[in-house]
Amino acid sequence: MSALTWIAAGALVVWLWLLLGQGFFWRTDVRLPRTPPGEHGNPSGGHGPTPGEEPGDWPSVAIVVPARDEAAVLPMSLPSLLAQDYAGPAEVFLIDDGSSDGTGKLARELADTYGGLPLTVGSPGEPEPGWTGKLWAVRHGIALAKSAHQAEFLLLTDADIAHEPDSLRELVRAARAHGLDLVSQMARLRVTTGWERLVVPAFVYFFAQLYPFRWVNRRRGRWAAAAGGCVLLRREAAERAGVPEAIRQAVIDDVALARAVKRSGGAIWLGLADRVDSVRPYPGLGELWRMVSRSAYAQLRHNPLLLVGTVAGLAVVYLAPPVALCAGALTGRPALLVAGAAAWALMAATYVPMLRYYRQTLWLAPLLPLTALLYLLMTVDSAVRHWRGRGAAWKGRTYARPSAAPGE
């Protein structure tokens, strides 16, 4: 057999493994854990009610929202937090991280207009050396919440995330009933433009492939991850894990947070959201490119060898199958054609559930190799930016490679 046939056959083997052996990452049925009626026993170790029961005494929650230049999306997100239908004490702490667009002022105006949960707007000033801006803001928000009242839970949510009215209640119910220290939902990202349809569902697909949710949710497993847009965190677990101080340099702060909590003995859960949505638009390829490339090389731990391996892996697993199919058809080599077609078909089949979750046409599934090529180029661009000293750039700040990035 030719080298290309061997590569196509290897890609087929990899896709068989990904289909069956990678934690069924492609399935989209990992949703917020429910509490079926009729079950008894408290798996939480004394933290809350038995499954199926409403918490008799809803715990206090501090909602911390780091925000930097978010005036464009705040009117679509902050009112949803203020309108949370939650029976216990809850307060929103929006931390204006040096915004130049009037984010803090707008937040106060929205609170005056919509009412609901009490809102405190704080400003931490410029981050101290060794801190990312977001984690510096989160630190300030937690400190404000602690001085106001000793909340049992912290809801860390981004300024572009809109929540349905029962979002907080369902998060707390799941955490208490199942004894979880961290509950994270991956918000449904906006998918409206053509570029968003091509790139965004694949972002979540690739994330789930890297961090299979079922493996993340194993109590004794080593896998850990979270989605930073929506994280409910038990305050005691945060203190035990030493966060956010322990992860202050992390660019991929959500994964670092989950690792710190799990490493300190906490139980974590990650899944897809049904009623939590991102309202941030990414209308063009440029915006999507910057969103991915700012942290892609950090995901590879700033390691050139991991970069080379990732590029090679993406080329073999995603690009080789369609190339093999076309080459086999043009040269009359059945083995090459069949191997390429089978690998491509498996690839597309694993993408279908994510497209359905995002309510997109299934005709996008065969285009996954093209999307993977874009991600490959974004990853290389991310590495080039770091090598040129521009690091992870976000909203006027640039983070070079940290001297020690806990959790990355």
N, C-alpha and C positions, 0 to 999 in steps of 0.2 A: 504493500500500500504506500501511497505517496505521503509526504509529510503533512500535507493539508488534510488528508483523510484521517491520519492519526490524531491531528488536532481536533477535527470535528468529532471523532469518536470520543476523545477525552472530554470535550465539551458536553457531549451527550451523557457521559457517566456523571459529570459534575451536576447536570440538571436533574438526573435521577436522584442524586444525593440531596440536592436542595429541595426537591419535591417531598422526599420522605424523611430525611435525616437532619434537617436544620430547623427543628422545632415547629414544623408546619408554619413557618413565618408568613407564608402567603395567605393564610386564612385571616379573615377579618371579623371573627366572632369573639375576640377577646374584648369584652365590654365591661363596664363598671359592674363589679360583683353584686348580685342581688341577694336578698335574704328570703329564701322561699318560706312560705308559711308552713308551720307544722314541724320545722326542724327545732331541735332542742340542744342544749349544751352551749357553753360559751367558749369559743375557741380563742377569745381575745385575752385570756389570762387575767380577767377581772377588769378590763378597760371599759366594757360597755354591755349592752343588752344582749340577750340571746338572739340568734338570727330569727328574723320574722317579726321582731318587736320594734316599735318606735322607741328611741331613747327617751326615757322618762324625764331626764334633765339634760336638755341640749347644752353641750359645752360651749364655752366662749371661743370666738374665732376672731383673729386679726387678719384682715385681708391686706396684703402688702403688694403694691403696684409700682415697680420702678418705671419711670417714664422720662424719656429724653426726646424732646422735639416731637411730641405725639399729638399735637393739636388737630391734625388732619383726621385721625382715627378715634380720638377720645369721645366725640359725641355719639359714636356707634357702639362704644364698649363700656365706658364708665356708668352710664345710666343702668345698664344691665346688672352691674354689681350693686349699685345703690338700691335696686329693686328686688334684691334677693328675699325670697319667702322663707325666712329662717326664724324658728321660734326662740332660739337662744340669743345671748348677747353677741353682737358682731359689729365691727367697725372697720372702715376702709382707710388705709394709710397710703396715700399716693405720694411718692417721693420724686420730686422734680429734680432730675439729675442735670442741672445746668442748662436747661432748655433756653433757646433763643426765640421761640415762637409763641410764648405765652401759655405754655402747657399748664402751669400751676394756676394761673388766673382763670383759665377756661374751666379747669376742674372745679374750682369754687363756684363759678357761675352755673355749671351743670348741677352741682349739689343744691344750689339755691332754687333752681328751676324744677328739678325732679323730686327733691326730698329723698325720703327713704333712710337707709343706714347712715349713721353719722360719718362724716368725712374729715380727715385731718390731712393737710398738705404740708409736707416737710421738704427741706432742701439740705443735703449733706455737705455742700461745697465740693470742690474738686477732690477726686480720689487721692488717697495717700499712695506713695510709691509701693508697688507690689500688688495693687488691687485693680481689678477691672471695674469699669464704671457701674455696670449693672450690680455686681456683688457689693460694691460700696454702698449703693442705694438700698439694696436689700438689707444690709447690715444696719443702716440708719433706720429703715422702716421697722425692723424687729426691735431695735432699741426704743423707738417711740411707742410701739405697741406694749412693750414690757413696762414702760413707765406709766402707761395709761391703765393697764390691767394685765394680770397674768393669764393670758389666753391659753387654753389647752391646745388649740390648733392654730397653725399659720396657713393661710391660703396664699401661696406665691403665684401671682398671675401677671401676665404681660399686659401692657397698655392697649394692645390691639386685639385682645381676647374678649369676646362677648359671651355671656353666660345666660342660659335660660333661667327663669325665676327659681327653679328647684335645684339648680346645680350644686350650691353649697350644701343644702340639706342632704342630697344624695351622696355627696362625697363624704360627709361626716358620718352618715348612716353606714356606709360601706366600711369606713375605717374602724368604727367602733364595733360593728357586728363581727368583723373578720379579724380583729386584732392587728390592724395594719398601722405602721408608723409613717408610711409615706404612700399616698395614693396619687397617681399622676395619669391624666388623660391627654392623649395627643389630639389637640384641637383639630377640627376639620378646617383645612386651609381653604382660602378662596380660590375657586377655579371658574373663571369667566372668560378670559381671553384665550386665544389660540396657544400662545406660549405657556400660559398657566396650565392648560389642558395637557400639553405635551410634557411638562417638567414637574408639576407639583405632585400629582399622584405617585410618580416615581420616587420623589423625595421620601415619602412615607414608606413606600415599598422597600427602598434600599435601607432605610433606617431599621425597619423590622427585620430585614435580612441580616444586618449587623448585630442587632439585639433582639433575637426572637422573644416575643412577649411571654410565651409560655415558659421559657427558660429564665427570664428575668423574674417571673413571679414565683419560682420555686424558693421555698424558705431556706433550704440548705444549699442552693446552687451558688455558683460564683458569679453568674451573670447579673449585671446591675445596669439600669438605665432609667431615665425619666424624660418627660417632655416638659421643657421649662415654661411653656405657656400656661400650664395648669397643674400645680403641685400642692396638694394638701399635706402638711407636715406636722406631726405631733411635736409640740414644743420640747418635751422631754427628750425626744429622739434627736432633735436639732442640737440641744445642749450636750447630749452624750457624744454626738459625732463631732462636736466642735465647729459646726458650720454657722455662718459662712466663712469664718476665719480660716478654717482648714483648707478651703478651696478658693481662696481669694484671688489667685492668679489664673484660675481655669477659664479658658475661652468657651469651652463646651461645658458650661457650668451645670446643666441639668444632669448629665451623665455623671459628672464628678460628685454632685450632691447625692445621687442615688448610691454611688459606690461608698461614699463616706457613711451614709446611714446603714447600709447593709453590712459594711465592715465592722461597724460598732454593735452589731447584733440586732438591728432593726429589720422588721418585715416590710417589704415594699411590694407595690403592685403598679403595673403599667398596662394601659390598653387604649383602644380607640374611643373617641368621644362620639356621643350621639347628639348632645345638646350644648356643646361648647365649640365655638367657631372663631376663627381668626378673620378679622375684617380688613386686614392689611392687603392692599392691592399690589400685585407685581405685574403690571400691564405689559411690559416688554422683556425681551431676553436679557437686557442689561441689568435690570433690577434683580431678576432671578439669578443671573450669573454672580452678582456681588453677594447675594444671600448665601449661595453655596460656597463660593471660593473663599469667603472670609474665614471659614473655620475648617475647610476640608483638610488642609495640611496639619492643622492641630489634631484632627482626628487620627492622623497617621503618626502622631507623637513627634512631628518634625524630623522624621527619620527618612533619609534618602533611600535606604534599602526597602522600607515599607512602601515608599512611593513607586519604586520600580516594580515591586511585586504587585501592587494594586493596578498599575497601568497594564502590566502583562496579563493579570487575571481578568480584568475587564475586557481586554482584547480577545482572549481565548474564549471566555464564557459567553460574552454578549455579541461580539463582532464576528467571530469565526463562523458560527452557524449559518447566517445568511450568505456570507461569502462562499462557504462550502456548497450550499444549495445552488447558488448561481453558477459556480465553477463546475459542479457536477452536471448540471443541466446543459451547459455550453460545451463541455468536453465529452459528454456521454459516459461518465463514470458513475454507475448506479450506487456503489457503496458510498461515495462521497456525497452524492445527492441525498440519499436516505439518511445518513448520519446528520447532515446539516439540517434537513427538513425536520427530523425527529427532535433535535435539540431546540430548534427554533419554535416548534410547536409546544414543547414543554415550557419553554420560557414564556411564551404568550399565554399559555393556560394558567401559569402561576400569577400572572398579572391581572387576570380577569376579575378576581374578587376585589382588588383594590379599585379598579375602574368602576365596578358596581357600587362600592362604598361611596365613591365620589360622584356617582350618577353620571358617568361619562360613557360615550359610545365605545363599544367593544372593539371597534375598528382601530382604536389606538394601541391595542395589545401587540399586533405585529410590528409596531413602530418602536418597541422598547429598545432594540439595538441602536436606533438613532438617538434616543434619549440617553442611553448609556454612553454613547460617544460624546455627547455634550457634557455629561458628568465627568468623563475622563479628562476632557479638555479643561473643565473648571478646576479639577483637582491639580492638574499640572500648573495652571495659572496661579492657584493658591500657593504652591511651592515656590514658584518664581517670585511672587510678591514677598514671601518671607525671606528669600535669599537676597532680595534687593533692599531689605530693611523696612518694608512697608507693612509686614506682618498682617494681623487681622484688623482691617479697617472697618469701623462702624460709627456712623454719625459724628464724624470729625475727630474720632480718636483712633489711634493705631496701637495695637498691642504686639510687640515683638515677641520672639520666643522667650517664655519665662525661664528664669534660672532653675525653678523647680515648680512644676505644675501638678500639684496633688490631684489624683483622680484622673489624670489624662493619660 
